[in-house]
Amino acid sequence: MPAAVPGTGQAAKPVVLRPRVLVPFAVAVFVVAAAAAYGVVRPRNHVELKGPGTTGRLHWGGGVFTSRAELRAWLNEHGKSYAAFAAAHPAAVRMLPAETAKP
């Protein structure tokens, strides 16, 4: 027997779960649970992307430089010196491979 609502003298209506409320909620819970499960068990053989400069390339000023000679030539074209650039941006210079000795 339902309990009475205080002050009204009427019996409380039982709570009825309606499908139009329950189904969207269940779908949302399922989607979140599926995304979490995929995050835990996703394949580990996917390609790891590396950031700019981590593969011996420097992305600078709209160009991609693979050697210090390329960077030096670009800086000369733009009226800058490599020495000043290296002093101002030592981390950028470290991303490039060291120059090899010329034969």
N, C-alpha and C positions, 0 to 999 in steps of 0.2 A: 504494500500500500504506500503510495507516495506521501511524503511529509507535507505538512501544511505550510503555506507561506505566512510568515509572521505578519500580523496586523490586517490580513485580508480575509482570513477565514476560508480561503480556497486552497485546494491541494496544488502542489507544484507539478508542473508538467515534466514528464521524463525527457531527458536529453536524447535527441535522435540525431545520429550522424547522417547527413544527407550526402548522397553520392556527388552532387555538383560541387561540394566543398572538399570532400574527402579525396576524390580522384585527382584533381590538380595538385593537391598537397602530396599525395603519394607519388605522383610523377616527378615532382620537384625533388623529393627525398631520394628517389631512385637515381635521378641524374647526378645529384651531388655524390651519392655513394659510389656510383660507377666511375665518376671522375677521380675520386679518391683511390679507388681500387686500381685504376689504370696507372695512377701516379706511383703506386707501390710496386706493381708488377710489370711495368712497361719494359720493352726490350732494352737491353744494355748495349746492343751493338750499333746504336745510332751514331751518326757522325757528330763529333764534338766540334763546334765552330770555334775558331780562335780569333781573338781580337786583332785589330790592325797592329802591325809591327811585330807580332809574335812569331811570324814565319820568315823573318829576314826582309820584310818590306816596310817601308815608311810611307804612310799616307800623309801628304803635306801639301797645302796650297792647291788642291785639285789634282795633284799628281801622285803617282805611285813610284817610289824609288827603291831599286833593289841593290844599289851600290852607292858608296860615297862619291864616286866619280859622277854618277848621274845627278846626285843632289848638288854637287859642286857646280856642274854645268848649268843647272836650273837657276841656282842662286846667282851665278855670273850673269845670266840672261836678264835677271830682275834687278841687277845693280847691287847685289849684296855679296858679302864675302863669307866664305865657308868658315873661317876662323871666328868671325863674330857670331855666326849662327851656332857653331859648336859651343861657344862660351855661354850663349843665352839658352840653349836647349840641349844640355848634355844627355838627357834621357832619350831624346829623339835620335841623336847620333849613335847611341848604344844599340838601337834597334837594327841598325844596318850592320851587315857583316864587315869584318875588318878587311881592309884592302890587301890584296896579295902583292907580293914583290913582282915588279916588272922584269921580264927576261932581258 
